[in-house]
Amino acid sequence: IHTEMHMIGCSETEGAFDISLDEEDMIVADFIAERVVDTQPSFVDHVSFGKDAFQVAMRNLITCRRNLNITQKALKDQPLES
């Protein structure tokens, strides 16, 4: 049994996207260089994520920032303690 995890995170200025298998990173998005970095070791058969992997990461980043914006607006006037 294997565990695959997709991690997407963002702030207003930063973003993170990575895919791991059994807690080992396989690819990480480099949003500054606008590419996906393959972090799989050279001694394994590499899993291919296709030519559009960076575009998928960008779409996820855009969605994350939209959700962040919605959440910030929804919580803007909420008291720190209820």
KOLSESE-911691 format. One record per residue: residue number from 1; x, z, y of N, C-alpha, C in turn; residue in three letters. Coordinates in pm, whole numbers, plus 50000, padded with zeros to 5 digits. Layout:
! KOLSESE-911691
+-----+-------+-------+-------+-------+-------+-------+-------+-------+-------+------+
!  nr !  n.px !  n.pz !  n.py ! ca.px ! ca.pz ! ca.py !  c.px !  c.pz !  c.py ! rest !
+-----+-------+-------+-------+-------+-------+-------+-------+-------+-------+------+
! NUM !     X !     Z !     Y !     X !     Z !     Y !     X !     Z !     Y !  Ala !
...
+-----+-------+-------+-------+-------+-------+-------+-------+-------+-------+------+
This chain:
! KOLSESE-911691
+-----+-------+-------+-------+-------+-------+-------+-------+-------+-------+------+
!  nr !  n.px !  n.pz !  n.py ! ca.px ! ca.pz ! ca.py !  c.px !  c.pz !  c.py ! rest !
+-----+-------+-------+-------+-------+-------+-------+-------+-------+-------+------+
!   1 ! 50086 ! 50000 ! 49883 ! 50000 ! 50000 ! 50000 ! 50090 ! 50000 ! 50123 !  Ile !
!   2 ! 50059 ! 49911 ! 50218 ! 50135 ! 49901 ! 50342 ! 50045 ! 49934 ! 50460 !  His !
!   3 ! 50107 ! 49974 ! 50568 ! 50034 ! 50005 ! 50691 ! 50085 ! 49915 ! 50801 !  Thr !
!   4 ! 49994 ! 49837 ! 50861 ! 50029 ! 49752 ! 50975 ! 49968 ! 49814 ! 51100 !  Glu !
!   5 ! 50044 ! 49818 ! 51207 ! 49995 ! 49877 ! 51330 ! 50025 ! 49783 ! 51447 !  Met !
!   6 ! 49924 ! 49764 ! 51533 ! 49940 ! 49688 ! 51657 ! 49930 ! 49789 ! 51770 !  His !
!   7 ! 50030 ! 49795 ! 51857 ! 50029 ! 49887 ! 51968 ! 50026 ! 49807 ! 52098 !  Met !
!   8 ! 49927 ! 49839 ! 52180 ! 49912 ! 49774 ! 52309 ! 49899 ! 49885 ! 52412 !  Ile !
!   9 ! 49979 ! 49880 ! 52516 ! 49971 ! 49980 ! 52622 ! 49999 ! 49914 ! 52756 !  Gly !
!  10 ! 49951 ! 49977 ! 52862 ! 49974 ! 49919 ! 52993 ! 49957 ! 50022 ! 53103 !  Cys !
!  11 ! 50014 ! 49988 ! 53216 ! 49989 ! 50056 ! 53343 ! 49962 ! 49943 ! 53442 !  Ser !
!  12 ! 49952 ! 49976 ! 53567 ! 49930 ! 49870 ! 53666 ! 50050 ! 49776 ! 53678 !  Glu !
!  13 ! 50169 ! 49824 ! 53640 ! 50290 ! 49743 ! 53657 ! 50366 ! 49714 ! 53528 !  Thr !
!  14 ! 50339 ! 49788 ! 53422 ! 50415 ! 49775 ! 53296 ! 50320 ! 49738 ! 53182 !  Glu !
!  15 ! 50378 ! 49685 ! 53075 ! 50299 ! 49653 ! 52957 ! 50382 ! 49667 ! 52832 !  Gly !
!  16 ! 50315 ! 49695 ! 52720 ! 50382 ! 49707 ! 52592 ! 50295 ! 49645 ! 52484 !  Ala !
!  17 ! 50357 ! 49574 ! 52394 ! 50287 ! 49514 ! 52280 ! 50386 ! 49509 ! 52166 !  Phe !
!  18 ! 50350 ! 49570 ! 52055 ! 50438 ! 49559 ! 51939 ! 50357 ! 49566 ! 51811 !  Asp !
!  19 ! 50409 ! 49502 ! 51710 ! 50347 ! 49500 ! 51579 ! 50449 ! 49558 ! 51481 !  Ile !
!  20 ! 50404 ! 49654 ! 51401 ! 50494 ! 49715 ! 51304 ! 50430 ! 49716 ! 51165 !  Ser !
!  21 ! 50515 ! 49721 ! 51065 ! 50473 ! 49730 ! 50926 ! 50545 ! 49849 ! 50866 !  Leu !
!  22 ! 50469 ! 49941 ! 50812 ! 50525 ! 50064 ! 50753 ! 50619 ! 50134 ! 50851 !  Asp !
!  23 ! 50574 ! 50144 ! 50976 ! 50644 ! 50214 ! 51084 ! 50775 ! 50148 ! 51126 !  Glu !
!  24 ! 50795 ! 50023 ! 51088 ! 50913 ! 49947 ! 51130 ! 50867 ! 49832 ! 51219 !  Glu !
!  25 ! 50922 ! 49824 ! 51341 ! 50884 ! 49716 ! 51432 ! 50916 ! 49581 ! 51370 !  Asp !
!  26 ! 50821 ! 49487 ! 51387 ! 50845 ! 49349 ! 51343 ! 50862 ! 49257 ! 51463 !  Met !
!  27 ! 50775 ! 49272 ! 51562 ! 50791 ! 49197 ! 51687 ! 50755 ! 49287 ! 51804 !  Ile !
!  28 ! 50820 ! 49258 ! 51917 ! 50795 ! 49330 ! 52040 ! 50788 ! 49226 ! 52152 !  Val !
!  29 ! 50689 ! 49239 ! 52240 ! 50677 ! 49145 ! 52352 ! 50769 ! 49188 ! 52465 !  Ala !
!  30 ! 50846 ! 49093 ! 52517 ! 50928 ! 49115 ! 52636 ! 50857 ! 49041 ! 52750 !  Asp !
!  31 ! 50778 ! 49115 ! 52829 ! 50697 ! 49052 ! 52933 ! 50782 ! 49003 ! 53050 !  Phe !
!  32 ! 50900 ! 49058 ! 53069 ! 50988 ! 49011 ! 53177 ! 51047 ! 48874 ! 53140 !  Ile !
!  33 ! 51096 ! 48860 ! 53017 ! 51153 ! 48733 ! 52972 ! 51046 ! 48636 ! 52922 !  Ala !
!  34 ! 50923 ! 48683 ! 52915 ! 50809 ! 48602 ! 52870 ! 50832 ! 48544 ! 52731 !  Glu !
!  35 ! 50863 ! 48633 ! 52636 ! 50885 ! 48591 ! 52498 ! 50858 ! 48708 ! 52405 !  Arg !
!  36 ! 50847 ! 48676 ! 52279 ! 50833 ! 48778 ! 52175 ! 50967 ! 48790 ! 52104 !  Val !
!  37 ! 51012 ! 48912 ! 52084 ! 51140 ! 48939 ! 52019 ! 51114 ! 48977 ! 51873 !  Val !
!  38 ! 51175 ! 48904 ! 51783 ! 51165 ! 48932 ! 51639 ! 51265 ! 49042 ! 51608 !  Asp !
!  39 ! 51217 ! 49157 ! 51565 ! 51305 ! 49272 ! 51538 ! 51326 ! 49296 ! 51389 !  Thr !
!  40 ! 51286 ! 49199 ! 51307 ! 51300 ! 49215 ! 51163 ! 51447 ! 49198 ! 51123 !  Gln !
!  41 ! 51494 ! 49279 ! 51030 ! 51635 ! 49267 ! 50989 ! 51663 ! 49134 ! 50921 !  Pro !
!  42 ! 51787 ! 49092 ! 50925 ! 51825 ! 48961 ! 50873 ! 51814 ! 48950 ! 50721 !  Ser !
!  43 ! 51812 ! 49063 ! 50650 ! 51813 ! 49058 ! 50504 ! 51673 ! 49050 ! 50443 !  Phe !
!  44 ! 51567 ! 49039 ! 50524 ! 51431 ! 49027 ! 50470 ! 51374 ! 48889 ! 50501 !  Val !
!  45 ! 51274 ! 48849 ! 50424 ! 51201 ! 48728 ! 50455 ! 51113 ! 48758 ! 50576 !  Asp !
!  46 ! 51131 ! 48684 ! 50683 ! 51061 ! 48713 ! 50808 ! 50915 ! 48670 ! 50803 !  His !
!  47 ! 50831 ! 48757 ! 50858 ! 50691 ! 48725 ! 50877 ! 50683 ! 48645 ! 51006 !  Val !
!  48 ! 50617 ! 48530 ! 51001 ! 50605 ! 48445 ! 51119 ! 50474 ! 48476 ! 51192 !  Ser !
!  49 ! 50480 ! 48484 ! 51324 ! 50362 ! 48513 ! 51404 ! 50316 ! 48392 ! 51483 !  Phe !
!  50 ! 50376 ! 48278 ! 51460 ! 50333 ! 48155 ! 51524 ! 50386 ! 48139 ! 51665 !  Gly !
!  51 ! 50368 ! 48018 ! 51716 ! 50420 ! 47983 ! 51849 ! 50343 ! 48049 ! 51961 !  Lys !
!  52 ! 50220 ! 48091 ! 51934 ! 50137 ! 48148 ! 52041 ! 50141 ! 48300 ! 52044 !  Asp !
!  53 ! 50238 ! 48362 ! 51978 ! 50245 ! 48508 ! 51972 ! 50256 ! 48571 ! 52112 !  Ala !
!  54 ! 50334 ! 48509 ! 52201 ! 50347 ! 48566 ! 52335 ! 50215 ! 48553 ! 52411 !  Phe !
!  55 ! 50145 ! 48443 ! 52394 ! 50015 ! 48425 ! 52461 ! 49915 ! 48530 ! 52412 !  Gln !
!  56 ! 49919 ! 48563 ! 52284 ! 49834 ! 48668 ! 52230 ! 49869 ! 48801 ! 52295 !  Val !
!  57 ! 49998 ! 48830 ! 52308 ! 50041 ! 48954 ! 52373 ! 49995 ! 48958 ! 52519 !  Ala !
!  58 ! 50003 ! 48845 ! 52588 ! 49958 ! 48839 ! 52729 ! 49808 ! 48862 ! 52740 !  Met !
!  59 ! 49730 ! 48803 ! 52652 ! 49585 ! 48825 ! 52655 ! 49552 ! 48972 ! 52631 !  Arg !
!  60 ! 49625 ! 49035 ! 52540 ! 49605 ! 49177 ! 52515 ! 49643 ! 49261 ! 52637 !  Asn !
!  61 ! 49750 ! 49223 ! 52706 ! 49792 ! 49294 ! 52827 ! 49686 ! 49281 ! 52937 !  Leu !
!  62 ! 49631 ! 49162 ! 52953 ! 49525 ! 49140 ! 53054 ! 49403 ! 49224 ! 53022 !  Ile !
!  63 ! 49364 ! 49228 ! 52895 ! 49250 ! 49310 ! 52854 ! 49277 ! 49458 ! 52879 !  Thr !
!  64 ! 49398 ! 49503 ! 52847 ! 49436 ! 49642 ! 52869 ! 49426 ! 49678 ! 53016 !  Cys !
!  65 ! 49474 ! 49591 ! 53104 ! 49470 ! 49619 ! 53248 ! 49326 ! 49618 ! 53300 !  Arg !
!  66 ! 49243 ! 49530 ! 53247 ! 49100 ! 49531 ! 53286 ! 49035 ! 49663 ! 53246 !  Arg !
!  67 ! 49061 ! 49706 ! 53123 ! 49006 ! 49833 ! 53075 ! 49059 ! 49950 ! 53156 !  Asn !
!  68 ! 49186 ! 49947 ! 53191 ! 49245 ! 50051 ! 53275 ! 49175 ! 50058 ! 53409 !  Leu !
!  69 ! 49151 ! 49943 ! 53471 ! 49084 ! 49936 ! 53600 ! 48942 ! 49992 ! 53592 !  Asn !
!  70 ! 48869 ! 49955 ! 53488 ! 48732 ! 50004 ! 53469 ! 48733 ! 50156 ! 53452 !  Ile !
!  71 ! 48825 ! 50206 ! 53371 ! 48834 ! 50350 ! 53346 ! 48872 ! 50425 ! 53474 !  Thr !
!  72 ! 48967 ! 50372 ! 53551 ! 49006 ! 50437 ! 53676 ! 48888 ! 50445 ! 53773 !  Gln !
!  73 ! 48810 ! 50339 ! 53783 ! 48693 ! 50340 ! 53871 ! 48588 ! 50438 ! 53822 !  Lys !
!  74 ! 48565 ! 50443 ! 53692 ! 48464 ! 50531 ! 53635 ! 48501 ! 50677 ! 53652 !  Ala !
!  75 ! 48629 ! 50709 ! 53648 ! 48673 ! 50848 ! 53656 ! 48719 ! 50889 ! 53795 !  Leu !
!  76 ! 48708 ! 50800 ! 53891 ! 48761 ! 50823 ! 54025 ! 48711 ! 50953 ! 54087 !  Lys !
!  77 ! 48581 ! 50978 ! 54083 ! 48524 ! 51095 ! 54150 ! 48491 ! 51209 ! 54056 !  Asp !
!  78 ! 48546 ! 51205 ! 53936 ! 48520 ! 51313 ! 53840 ! 48606 ! 51434 ! 53874 !  Gln !
!  79 ! 48548 ! 51555 ! 53868 ! 48629 ! 51675 ! 53893 ! 48731 ! 51694 ! 53780 !  Pro !
!  80 ! 48842 ! 51758 ! 53813 ! 48946 ! 51783 ! 53713 ! 48897 ! 51875 ! 53603 !  Leu !
!  81 ! 48806 ! 51968 ! 53637 ! 48750 ! 52058 ! 53538 ! 48599 ! 52045 ! 53542 !  Glu !
!  82 ! 48536 ! 52053 ! 53424 ! 48390 ! 52043 ! 53422 ! 48326 ! 52180 ! 53409 !  Ser !
+-----+-------+-------+-------+-------+-------+-------+-------+-------+-------+------+
